[in-house]
């Protein structure tokens, strides 16, 4: 007769026990409070990124100019580590706390939002654009009534990418007193590893789970706003790009 299994032990077991403790969810500063902070910061950052990136990307795509600028801005934004921004911005008038975190995360959100807005307008059907101009539409009307609706699937794709990246990166907010789920991980590191290991893993699982949930929900939204024929076109384009990369 085999030995009876003992109680769950080790960091993973401690993480399960920590997540199953109702007080860790409902106490002040618990999971629900930190989740609200995390979602609030992420939503504000993505919204700020949209307000900056979408008008610029749509207009540059409409004029057909600035492709090099889009690439430059995207590359520069991606090259700046978010942790570096979180370290520098609190030393400005923004101070420590949520405003600095939101601005730093918004900078991180700009590249996919900007690139997809530009690409979406440039991929608009030229015949539809020419027909609108032939009907006497002004440049702004062509953008609003023809190019923008056709660019919606690309805007959704950029929004999805930016949101998932921001949700995952917002865990760093705890380093500058910004709150969020990262605070759970940081508090775990403040304990010795035997006592805090489970909390660290639990915090990591919460951040990862939230990012995966955002990915799944926004993938569904992107699919719903993408017309069926455009799905096939984009799949073929993605397949060609993958073949080109593999061949290179």
Order of alpha helices (4+ residues) and beta strands (2+ residues): alpha-alpha-alpha-alpha-alpha-alpha-alpha-alpha-alpha-alpha-alpha-alpha
